[in-house]
Amino acid sequence: MPRPVIFDLFHTLIDGADSERDRVVGEMALMVGVEPAALVDAYHATWRDRMLRWDVAETVLVLAGRLGGTPTEEQVARAAAHRRELATRLLGRVAPETLAVLDALRADGHPLGLISNATAETAEAWPAGPLARRFDAAVFSCEVGVAKPDPAIYRAAAERLGVDASDCVFVGDGADGELAGARAAGLTVIRTTEHRDSDPDWTGPALASLGELPALLGRA
C-alpha cells in the first residue's frame, strides 16, 4: 500500500500571507476602536491562545478589551467576519500545480492527511475550500486542543487515517518545530522550502517544489 502522506498547511500547501494577515488585523482594530499596531502586536503575542482556545469573536473581544476598547456586539461581529473572509480567501489561493500534486498522489493510492496549527476561522473555512475534498483527514489545533510539535497531534492524524504514525510521511516547511515533532512521533519527515524555509538547519530530504514529492515517494 502506498504510504499515507500528512501535510502542513500554511507555508507548505499555501502561502502564509503574513503581511496580509497583519493588514487585516489593523483594519479590524479600526472596526473595534483600538490602535491598529497594538492589535497586530496583541495577535502575534497570543498566537498559542488563539490556536488552542479562543474562537474568532472571543479573540476580538478579549484583545480589544485588553487594549482599552469597549466594542459593541455589532463591532465584534463585523471584525470577526472580516477575519473569516481572510481565511476563506487564503484557503482559496491554492496553486493549480499544488492541486495537481495532490491529485497525483491520490491517484497513486496515497491516503492524504493534514495537520495545521490554526485558529478557528481556518478550521471553519476549510470544508468549502479546494483542498478539503482532496484529503482523507484534517486535524486542526483549535479543534483538538493540542498543537505541533506535540507528538499527540501527529498520532491523531494517523489515527484518523486508520494507520500507525510510523507508516506516515510528514511534509512541512518546519515552522513551530513541526519537523522534530513529526520525527518524535515516528513519521518519516520531508522538508519543503517552496513557500518558506522555516527550519534551515534541518537535515534530511528537502523539496524546492512540491512537484518533486511524487518522484521522491516513488524512490522511497
BAZA-511020 format. One record per residue (C-alpha): residue in one letter; x, y, z; chain; residue number from 1. Coordinates in Angstrom, 2 decimals. Layout:
BEGIN
rec code = a px = X py = Y pz = Z unit = A pos = NUM
...
This chain:
BEGIN
rec code = m px = 0.00 py = 0.00 pz = 0.00 unit = A pos = 1
rec code = p px = 1.37 py = 3.48 pz = -0.84 unit = A pos = 2
rec code = r px = 2.36 py = 5.33 pz = 2.32 unit = A pos = 3
rec code = p px = -0.01 py = 7.90 pz = 3.83 unit = A pos = 4
rec code = v px = 1.25 py = 11.47 pz = 3.46 unit = A pos = 5
rec code = i px = 0.41 py = 14.12 pz = 6.06 unit = A pos = 6
rec code = f px = 0.93 py = 17.77 pz = 5.13 unit = A pos = 7
rec code = d px = 1.29 py = 21.01 pz = 6.99 unit = A pos = 8
rec code = l px = -0.97 py = 23.77 pz = 5.61 unit = A pos = 9
rec code = f px = 0.46 py = 27.30 pz = 5.71 unit = A pos = 10
rec code = h px = 3.83 py = 27.83 pz = 4.00 unit = A pos = 11
rec code = t px = 3.59 py = 24.25 pz = 2.73 unit = A pos = 12
rec code = l px = 0.44 py = 23.92 pz = 0.62 unit = A pos = 13
rec code = i px = -0.40 py = 27.63 pz = 0.54 unit = A pos = 14
rec code = d px = 1.40 py = 30.84 pz = 1.36 unit = A pos = 15
rec code = g px = 1.00 py = 32.07 pz = 4.93 unit = A pos = 16
rec code = a px = 0.35 py = 35.66 pz = 3.78 unit = A pos = 17
rec code = d px = 1.81 py = 37.15 pz = 6.95 unit = A pos = 18
rec code = s px = 1.71 py = 40.76 pz = 5.76 unit = A pos = 19
rec code = e px = -1.90 py = 40.40 pz = 4.61 unit = A pos = 20
rec code = r px = -2.86 py = 38.96 pz = 7.97 unit = A pos = 21
rec code = d px = -1.35 py = 41.98 pz = 9.72 unit = A pos = 22
rec code = r px = -3.14 py = 44.35 pz = 7.37 unit = A pos = 23
rec code = v px = -6.49 py = 42.69 pz = 8.05 unit = A pos = 24
rec code = v px = -5.95 py = 42.80 pz = 11.81 unit = A pos = 25
rec code = g px = -5.14 py = 46.51 pz = 11.51 unit = A pos = 26
rec code = e px = -8.44 py = 47.02 pz = 9.69 unit = A pos = 27
rec code = m px = -10.23 py = 45.05 pz = 12.38 unit = A pos = 28
rec code = a px = -8.71 py = 47.36 pz = 15.01 unit = A pos = 29
rec code = l px = -10.38 py = 50.35 pz = 13.40 unit = A pos = 30
rec code = m px = -13.69 py = 48.50 pz = 13.45 unit = A pos = 31
rec code = v px = -13.48 py = 47.96 pz = 17.22 unit = A pos = 32
rec code = g px = -11.89 py = 51.28 pz = 18.17 unit = A pos = 33
rec code = v px = -8.34 py = 50.33 pz = 19.14 unit = A pos = 34
rec code = e px = -4.93 py = 51.25 pz = 17.75 unit = A pos = 35
rec code = p px = -4.04 py = 49.06 pz = 14.74 unit = A pos = 36
rec code = a px = -0.38 py = 48.41 pz = 15.55 unit = A pos = 37
rec code = a px = -1.29 py = 47.48 pz = 19.11 unit = A pos = 38
rec code = l px = -3.86 py = 44.93 pz = 17.96 unit = A pos = 39
rec code = v px = -1.41 py = 43.45 pz = 15.47 unit = A pos = 40
rec code = d px = 1.12 py = 43.05 pz = 18.29 unit = A pos = 41
rec code = a px = -1.54 py = 41.51 pz = 20.51 unit = A pos = 42
rec code = y px = -2.44 py = 39.00 pz = 17.81 unit = A pos = 43
rec code = h px = 1.18 py = 37.93 pz = 17.50 unit = A pos = 44
rec code = a px = 1.63 py = 37.69 pz = 21.27 unit = A pos = 45
rec code = t px = -1.45 py = 35.49 pz = 21.76 unit = A pos = 46
rec code = w px = -0.85 py = 33.02 pz = 18.94 unit = A pos = 47
rec code = r px = -0.94 py = 30.00 pz = 21.24 unit = A pos = 48
rec code = d px = -4.20 py = 31.02 pz = 22.92 unit = A pos = 49
rec code = r px = -5.76 py = 31.67 pz = 19.53 unit = A pos = 50
rec code = m px = -4.75 py = 28.34 pz = 18.01 unit = A pos = 51
rec code = l px = -5.80 py = 26.33 pz = 21.06 unit = A pos = 52
rec code = r px = -8.55 py = 28.14 pz = 22.99 unit = A pos = 53
rec code = w px = -10.32 py = 31.15 pz = 21.51 unit = A pos = 54
rec code = d px = -12.79 py = 31.40 pz = 18.66 unit = A pos = 55
rec code = v px = -12.79 py = 34.33 pz = 16.26 unit = A pos = 56
rec code = a px = -15.19 py = 36.63 pz = 18.10 unit = A pos = 57
rec code = e px = -13.69 py = 35.80 pz = 21.50 unit = A pos = 58
rec code = t px = -10.26 py = 36.79 pz = 20.20 unit = A pos = 59
rec code = v px = -11.54 py = 40.16 pz = 19.04 unit = A pos = 60
rec code = l px = -13.40 py = 40.83 pz = 22.29 unit = A pos = 61
rec code = v px = -10.57 py = 39.76 pz = 24.59 unit = A pos = 62
rec code = l px = -7.80 py = 41.59 pz = 22.78 unit = A pos = 63
rec code = a px = -9.78 py = 44.77 pz = 22.19 unit = A pos = 64
rec code = g px = -10.64 py = 44.81 pz = 25.89 unit = A pos = 65
rec code = r px = -7.01 py = 44.40 pz = 26.87 unit = A pos = 66
rec code = l px = -6.19 py = 47.43 pz = 24.74 unit = A pos = 67
rec code = g px = -8.83 py = 49.59 pz = 26.39 unit = A pos = 68
rec code = g px = -11.54 py = 49.15 pz = 23.78 unit = A pos = 69
rec code = t px = -15.20 py = 48.60 pz = 24.56 unit = A pos = 70
rec code = p px = -16.61 py = 47.31 pz = 21.27 unit = A pos = 71
rec code = t px = -20.27 py = 46.60 pz = 20.79 unit = A pos = 72
rec code = e px = -21.53 py = 43.18 pz = 19.77 unit = A pos = 73
rec code = e px = -22.07 py = 44.54 pz = 16.27 unit = A pos = 74
rec code = q px = -18.49 py = 45.81 pz = 16.06 unit = A pos = 75
rec code = v px = -17.10 py = 42.49 pz = 17.27 unit = A pos = 76
rec code = a px = -19.23 py = 40.60 pz = 14.76 unit = A pos = 77
rec code = r px = -18.08 py = 42.86 pz = 11.94 unit = A pos = 78
rec code = a px = -14.41 py = 42.43 pz = 12.83 unit = A pos = 79
rec code = a px = -14.80 py = 38.66 pz = 13.22 unit = A pos = 80
rec code = a px = -16.47 py = 38.45 pz = 9.81 unit = A pos = 81
rec code = h px = -13.54 py = 40.37 pz = 8.31 unit = A pos = 82
rec code = r px = -11.15 py = 37.79 pz = 9.75 unit = A pos = 83
rec code = r px = -13.29 py = 34.92 pz = 8.45 unit = A pos = 84
rec code = e px = -13.23 py = 36.47 pz = 4.99 unit = A pos = 85
rec code = l px = -9.44 py = 36.42 pz = 5.13 unit = A pos = 86
rec code = a px = -9.39 py = 32.72 pz = 6.00 unit = A pos = 87
rec code = t px = -11.70 py = 31.91 pz = 3.10 unit = A pos = 88
rec code = r px = -9.55 py = 33.98 pz = 0.76 unit = A pos = 89
rec code = l px = -6.30 py = 32.33 pz = 1.82 unit = A pos = 90
rec code = l px = -7.67 py = 28.79 pz = 1.56 unit = A pos = 91
rec code = g px = -8.89 py = 29.58 pz = -1.93 unit = A pos = 92
rec code = r px = -5.41 py = 30.52 pz = -3.11 unit = A pos = 93
rec code = v px = -4.04 py = 27.12 pz = -3.94 unit = A pos = 94
rec code = a px = -1.73 py = 26.93 pz = -6.93 unit = A pos = 95
rec code = p px = -3.01 py = 24.62 pz = -9.68 unit = A pos = 96
rec code = e px = 0.36 py = 22.86 pz = -9.52 unit = A pos = 97
rec code = t px = -0.23 py = 22.03 pz = -5.86 unit = A pos = 98
rec code = l px = -3.68 py = 20.63 pz = -6.57 unit = A pos = 99
rec code = a px = -2.19 py = 18.56 pz = -9.39 unit = A pos = 100
rec code = v px = 0.39 py = 17.05 pz = -7.00 unit = A pos = 101
rec code = l px = -2.32 py = 16.12 pz = -4.50 unit = A pos = 102
rec code = d px = -4.46 py = 14.61 pz = -7.24 unit = A pos = 103
rec code = a px = -1.49 py = 12.60 pz = -8.49 unit = A pos = 104
rec code = l px = -0.77 py = 11.28 pz = -5.00 unit = A pos = 105
rec code = r px = -4.38 py = 10.23 pz = -4.55 unit = A pos = 106
rec code = a px = -4.37 py = 8.58 pz = -7.97 unit = A pos = 107
rec code = d px = -1.33 py = 6.59 pz = -6.88 unit = A pos = 108
rec code = g px = -3.21 py = 5.42 pz = -3.80 unit = A pos = 109
rec code = h px = -1.62 py = 7.59 pz = -1.09 unit = A pos = 110
rec code = p px = -4.06 py = 8.46 pz = 1.73 unit = A pos = 111
rec code = l px = -3.69 py = 12.18 pz = 2.49 unit = A pos = 112
rec code = g px = -3.87 py = 13.91 pz = 5.86 unit = A pos = 113
rec code = l px = -3.39 py = 17.45 pz = 7.08 unit = A pos = 114
rec code = i px = -2.20 py = 18.88 pz = 10.40 unit = A pos = 115
rec code = s px = -2.39 py = 22.62 pz = 10.98 unit = A pos = 116
rec code = n px = -1.61 py = 24.84 pz = 13.92 unit = A pos = 117
rec code = a px = -4.57 py = 27.01 pz = 13.05 unit = A pos = 118
rec code = t px = -7.09 py = 29.36 pz = 14.56 unit = A pos = 119
rec code = a px = -10.82 py = 28.76 pz = 14.45 unit = A pos = 120
rec code = e px = -11.57 py = 30.72 pz = 11.29 unit = A pos = 121
rec code = t px = -9.27 py = 28.46 pz = 9.26 unit = A pos = 122
rec code = a px = -10.99 py = 25.32 pz = 10.52 unit = A pos = 123
rec code = e px = -14.37 py = 26.90 pz = 9.78 unit = A pos = 124
rec code = a px = -13.40 py = 27.81 pz = 6.21 unit = A pos = 125
rec code = w px = -11.63 py = 24.54 pz = 5.41 unit = A pos = 126
rec code = p px = -14.61 py = 22.41 pz = 4.21 unit = A pos = 127
rec code = a px = -15.56 py = 24.86 pz = 1.44 unit = A pos = 128
rec code = g px = -12.05 py = 25.26 pz = 0.05 unit = A pos = 129
rec code = p px = -10.48 py = 23.36 pz = -2.86 unit = A pos = 130
rec code = l px = -8.12 py = 21.41 pz = -0.62 unit = A pos = 131
rec code = a px = -10.68 py = 19.75 pz = 1.66 unit = A pos = 132
rec code = r px = -12.06 py = 17.27 pz = -0.86 unit = A pos = 133
rec code = r px = -8.55 py = 16.03 pz = -1.61 unit = A pos = 134
rec code = f px = -7.84 py = 15.00 pz = 1.98 unit = A pos = 135
rec code = d px = -8.97 py = 11.95 pz = 3.88 unit = A pos = 136
rec code = a px = -8.40 py = 13.58 pz = 7.28 unit = A pos = 137
rec code = a px = -7.66 py = 17.06 pz = 8.61 unit = A pos = 138
rec code = v px = -6.61 py = 17.89 pz = 12.16 unit = A pos = 139
rec code = f px = -6.63 py = 21.50 pz = 13.40 unit = A pos = 140
rec code = s px = -5.06 py = 22.51 pz = 16.69 unit = A pos = 141
rec code = c px = -8.03 py = 24.72 pz = 17.56 unit = A pos = 142
rec code = e px = -10.33 py = 21.70 pz = 17.40 unit = A pos = 143
rec code = v px = -8.23 py = 19.08 pz = 19.20 unit = A pos = 144
rec code = g px = -6.63 py = 21.35 pz = 21.81 unit = A pos = 145
rec code = v px = -3.07 py = 20.29 pz = 21.04 unit = A pos = 146
rec code = a px = -0.55 py = 21.76 pz = 18.61 unit = A pos = 147
rec code = k px = 2.62 py = 20.84 pz = 16.77 unit = A pos = 148
rec code = p px = 5.24 py = 19.86 pz = 17.78 unit = A pos = 149
rec code = d px = 3.36 py = 17.76 pz = 20.37 unit = A pos = 150
rec code = p px = 3.53 py = 14.16 pz = 19.05 unit = A pos = 151
rec code = a px = -0.12 py = 13.71 pz = 20.05 unit = A pos = 152
rec code = i px = -1.37 py = 15.77 pz = 17.11 unit = A pos = 153
rec code = y px = 0.54 py = 13.61 pz = 14.63 unit = A pos = 154
rec code = r px = -0.83 py = 10.46 pz = 16.22 unit = A pos = 155
rec code = a px = -4.34 py = 11.94 pz = 15.99 unit = A pos = 156
rec code = a px = -3.95 py = 12.46 pz = 12.24 unit = A pos = 157
rec code = a px = -2.59 py = 8.96 pz = 11.74 unit = A pos = 158
rec code = e px = -5.46 py = 7.51 pz = 13.76 unit = A pos = 159
rec code = r px = -7.99 py = 9.31 pz = 11.58 unit = A pos = 160
rec code = l px = -6.29 py = 7.80 pz = 8.54 unit = A pos = 161
rec code = g px = -6.52 py = 4.38 pz = 10.16 unit = A pos = 162
rec code = v px = -2.76 py = 3.79 pz = 10.26 unit = A pos = 163
rec code = d px = 0.16 py = 3.95 pz = 12.67 unit = A pos = 164
rec code = a px = 2.17 py = 7.17 pz = 12.79 unit = A pos = 165
rec code = s px = 5.27 py = 5.22 pz = 11.79 unit = A pos = 166
rec code = d px = 3.58 py = 4.36 pz = 8.48 unit = A pos = 167
rec code = c px = 3.24 py = 8.03 pz = 7.54 unit = A pos = 168
rec code = v px = 5.33 py = 10.64 pz = 5.77 unit = A pos = 169
rec code = f px = 5.12 py = 14.23 pz = 7.03 unit = A pos = 170
rec code = v px = 5.74 py = 17.18 pz = 4.68 unit = A pos = 171
rec code = g px = 6.16 py = 20.69 pz = 6.10 unit = A pos = 172
rec code = d px = 8.21 py = 23.88 pz = 5.98 unit = A pos = 173
rec code = g px = 9.36 py = 23.45 pz = 9.58 unit = A pos = 174
rec code = a px = 7.56 py = 26.23 pz = 11.46 unit = A pos = 175
rec code = d px = 6.70 py = 25.63 pz = 15.14 unit = A pos = 176
rec code = g px = 9.24 py = 22.83 pz = 15.40 unit = A pos = 177
rec code = e px = 6.92 py = 20.62 pz = 13.39 unit = A pos = 178
rec code = l px = 9.65 py = 18.55 pz = 11.73 unit = A pos = 179
rec code = a px = 11.20 py = 17.49 pz = 15.03 unit = A pos = 180
rec code = g px = 7.73 py = 16.79 pz = 16.38 unit = A pos = 181
rec code = a px = 6.91 py = 14.57 pz = 13.43 unit = A pos = 182
rec code = r px = 10.14 py = 12.65 pz = 13.82 unit = A pos = 183
rec code = a px = 9.49 py = 12.20 pz = 17.55 unit = A pos = 184
rec code = a px = 6.08 py = 10.75 pz = 16.71 unit = A pos = 185
rec code = g px = 7.72 py = 8.23 pz = 14.37 unit = A pos = 186
rec code = l px = 6.88 py = 9.76 pz = 10.99 unit = A pos = 187
rec code = t px = 9.28 py = 9.98 pz = 8.06 unit = A pos = 188
rec code = v px = 10.00 py = 13.68 pz = 7.54 unit = A pos = 189
rec code = i px = 10.38 py = 15.68 pz = 4.32 unit = A pos = 190
rec code = r px = 11.03 py = 19.43 pz = 4.46 unit = A pos = 191
rec code = t px = 9.64 py = 21.76 pz = 1.81 unit = A pos = 192
rec code = t px = 11.09 py = 25.21 pz = 1.06 unit = A pos = 193
rec code = e px = 8.73 py = 26.23 pz = -1.74 unit = A pos = 194
rec code = h px = 6.89 py = 28.93 pz = 0.22 unit = A pos = 195
rec code = r px = 9.28 py = 29.46 pz = 3.13 unit = A pos = 196
rec code = d px = 12.26 py = 27.67 pz = 4.61 unit = A pos = 197
rec code = s px = 11.36 py = 27.82 pz = 8.28 unit = A pos = 198
rec code = d px = 13.90 py = 25.29 pz = 9.57 unit = A pos = 199
rec code = p px = 17.10 py = 25.67 pz = 7.50 unit = A pos = 200
rec code = d px = 19.19 py = 23.63 pz = 9.93 unit = A pos = 201
rec code = w px = 17.02 py = 20.56 pz = 9.44 unit = A pos = 202
rec code = t px = 18.90 py = 17.68 pz = 7.84 unit = A pos = 203
rec code = g px = 17.18 py = 15.16 pz = 5.64 unit = A pos = 204
rec code = p px = 15.22 py = 15.12 pz = 2.39 unit = A pos = 205
rec code = a px = 14.02 py = 18.53 pz = 1.20 unit = A pos = 206
rec code = l px = 11.86 py = 19.75 pz = -1.66 unit = A pos = 207
rec code = a px = 12.32 py = 23.02 pz = -3.50 unit = A pos = 208
rec code = s px = 8.94 py = 22.42 pz = -5.10 unit = A pos = 209
rec code = l px = 6.04 py = 20.22 pz = -4.06 unit = A pos = 210
rec code = g px = 6.08 py = 18.88 pz = -7.58 unit = A pos = 211
rec code = e px = 9.16 py = 16.87 pz = -6.62 unit = A pos = 212
rec code = l px = 7.26 py = 14.90 pz = -4.00 unit = A pos = 213
rec code = p px = 5.68 py = 12.09 pz = -6.08 unit = A pos = 214
rec code = a px = 9.05 py = 11.11 pz = -7.54 unit = A pos = 215
rec code = l px = 10.68 py = 11.21 pz = -4.10 unit = A pos = 216
rec code = l px = 7.99 py = 8.98 pz = -2.65 unit = A pos = 217
rec code = g px = 8.37 py = 6.65 pz = -5.59 unit = A pos = 218
rec code = r px = 12.08 py = 6.28 pz = -4.94 unit = A pos = 219
rec code = a px = 11.44 py = 5.69 pz = -1.26 unit = A pos = 220
